[in-house]
């Protein structure tokens, strides 16, 4: 999987979901990072806190909407335009 913003946001959502799950069991954030998050994702404590402080679901929805809009507004490559075939 290539690196881009959408993949990063999906990873953030996974981490946030795991944190919520283990917090319901009464675990603190440092324990969750040391025993659950770090072995799986290999991220530092600073990155972990940055992941928790980001509204990843909102940003992912915005990026997906922009991507859909860009696809819908893309010009048809088969359509001939005036610049390709100017009038005489």
N, C-alpha and C positions, 0 to 999 in steps of 0.2 A: 504494500500500500504506500503510495507516494505521500510526501509531506505537503499538506496545504492547510489552510485555516479550518476548513470543514472537518477534516480528520482530527485536528487538535481539539475542536469544540466537542466532537463526539467522545473523545477520550476524557475531556473534562466532565461531561455528563456522566460517564461511567464511574469516574472517581467520586463525584458528588452523590451518586446513587448508593455506592458502597458505604460512604461515610454516613449517610442518613440511616442505612440499614444497621450498621454497627453502633451508632449512637442510640438507637432505640433499645439496644441490648445493654446500654449503660457504659460503653467504652468511651474513653476520652480521645481527642484528636491525635495526640502524640502516639498513643498506643496503636490507633488505626493506621497511622502512617508507617510506623516501625514494623508492624506485623502483617499488614494486609496490602497497603498501597506500594510501599517501597519494593518488596520482593517481586511484585507483578509488573509495575510500571517503571521502576528505577528512576524516580524523580526525587529531587531534593525536598527538604522541608519547606524552603522558600517557594519553590514551584508548586508544591502541594497547597500551601496557603493561597497562592495566586489563583490556582484552579478553583478553590472554594469561594474566592471573592469575586469570581466572574459569573455573570448571568449568561451562561453558555446556551441555554435553550432559546433565549430571546435572540441572541446573535446568530445562532444556527438558522432560525426561522427567517431572519432578515436576509442572510446569505442565500438561502434556498429560493426566497422570493426574487432576489436580484438575478439569480441564475435563470429562473424560469422566465423572467421578463426579458433577459438578454436573448434567450433562445427564441422567444416569441417575436421579438423585434428584429431578429437577424434577417438581412435581405436574402431573397431567394437567389441562389447562385445561377439558376437556369433562366432567370428573367433578364432580358436584354434592356439596357438603359441607354439613354441619350449619349452618355459619354463613351459607351462602347461602340455604338452605331450612330454617329451624328447625322443629322439631316443635311442634305446637299442644297 
